[in-house]
Amino acid sequence: MKKFNKVLIANRGEIAIRICRTLAEMGIKSVAVYSEADRSSLHVRAADEAVCIGPAPSRESYLNIDAIVTAAKITGADAVHPGYGFLSENPKFSEAVSKAGIVFIGPTPQAIEALGVKSSAREIAVKAGVPVIPGSDGIVGADYKEVAHHIGFPIMIKATMGGGGKGMRAVTEEKDLDSALQMAKNEAKAAFGDDRVYFEKLVPNPRHIEVQIAADNLGKVLSFAERDCSMQRRHQKLVEESPSPFVTEDVRKSLAEAAAKMIKACHYTGVGTVEFLMDNNRNFYFMEVNTRLQVEHPVTEMVSGYDLVKMQIEIAQDMPLTPTHAQALRITCHAIEHRINAEDSENNFTPSPGEVTEWIPAGGLGVRVDTHMYTGYTIPSYYDSLIAKLIVWAPTREDAIIKAKRALNEFKVGGVKTTIAVHNKILNNEDFAKGNSDTGLLERIFKDEKSKK
């Protein structure tokens, strides 16, 4: 087994602070990296050491593989934790870290590459016997119209290197295929440097259900209780909860088994997430694997009682997973996470960077806030607009919703626009309260609100 004395965190913001805290509890020193725009960020103060890796633009700092690997070398780090976003799912980064004689806290470059291309991940799922949505056999080419007809409209165009809703277009009629395909390819090229796409049958009003997994280097794979991430805006998650109010115990076991099959099929190690779409009849279909920690991992931590970051680090040190399968699937409470973004929801969710003149986060029993904000901090315009994650948990879903309403009303942010008001609208929606969420619910909430004005 390996023993880490120092770990470099190749990320910023609240996730960097989250990792720092777990490392401190494990007796491991932490190294933060930061751009010139992040000198005053709390993650720099939270770490034992900090290294500036470049100018504000992410391509010159947080996406600069050479700068991060050099920072790890000069500080004597034993390992690198990628967090999420930025380089966390980049096989070249994982490979560069390993070649430098440093441990990458995550899966192998081969696993990241195999699962990072969604069309190849789909092929792995088919071979493993995991249900998939009917679609193209890999990347579509010149015969795309024939492929679309074979699947049958409506279809969904998806970027092979996709994520965050980029490079995705729904097509309900053939006349819209050419323009939608071009838009998806252009967006994919701009976001990922790769314009390849594949087609899937469009599942109407689906639920977005995902399963957290952990796999050690000895072949043991654990699946945790599912997360429901159906509350989205343009494929961007806003609210996540566990367990799903729609999933039955039998379906939960089937989801766990399917997720484990997928992970075993590609010899995956570390933590990750297997994502599924679920129709109104509770049939579920493989969508993708995220080969990293998810933004919404705290809801699984609250429900299961396990520190997933600690689990990641222990796996990277060649330690065996100790929980049993039954313990990993155990549900101890109901947890809900609200992503608080610095965005103007009244103006098409435009980012709202600037100085935070007031910062009073929620607190109390059953409330957790993961953030890097403080009064006087200036939110830079270069990065994601996520400024905090509000996580609440209670014995029942009804109690968790009541607690979330109280916590959101208590949360005060001044100087910038935030999405707190949107989260209040979601909690007060009748369909959400009943557990009748799907990926289109938030858009319907906005549409109903607009029609009443």
Salt bridges, closest charged atoms under 4 A:
GLU14 OE1 - LYS389 NZ 3.36
ASP38 OD2 - ARG12 NE 2.62
GLU49 OE2 - LYS6 NZ 2.61
GLU60 OE2 - ARG59 NH2 3.96
GLU89 OE1 - ARG292 NE 2.85
GLU95 OE2 - LYS99 NZ 3.62
GLU174 OE1 - HIS149 NE2 3.20
ASP176 OD1 - LYS175 NZ 3.32
ASP178 OD2 - LYS145 NZ 3.72
GLU187 OE1 - ARG169 NH1 3.42
ASP194 OD2 - ARG196 NH2 2.78
ASP195 OD2 - LYS185 NZ 3.90
GLU200 OE2 - ARG122 NH1 3.64
GLU200 OE1 - LYS158 NZ 3.06
GLU210 OE1 - HIS208 NE2 3.77
GLU210 OE2 - ARG227 NE 2.83
GLU210 OE1 - LYS237 NZ 2.85
GLU226 OE1 - ARG252 NE 2.74
ASP228 OD2 - ARG207 NH1 3.41
GLU240 OE2 - ARG339 NE 2.67
GLU241 OE1 - HIS334 NE2 2.69
GLU241 OE1 - ARG397 NE 2.73
GLU249 OE1 - ARG252 NH1 2.90
GLU275 OE1 - HIS208 NE2 2.78
GLU275 OE2 - LYS237 NZ 3.29
GLU288 OE1 - LYS118 NZ 3.11
GLU296 OE2 - LYS237 NZ 2.74
GLU296 OE1 - ARG339 NH2 2.86
GLU301 OE2 - ARG18 NH2 2.25
GLU301 OE1 - HIS297 NE2 3.93
GLU301 OE1 - ARG368 NH1 3.10
ASP307 OD1 - ARG18 NH2 3.00
ASP318 OD2 - LYS2 NZ 2.80
ASP370 OD1 - ARG368 NE 2.96
GLU410 OE1 - ARG406 NH1 2.83
GLU430 OE2 - LYS434 NZ 2.88
ASP438 OD2 - ARG444 NH2 2.91
GLU449 OE2 - LYS425 NZ 2.92
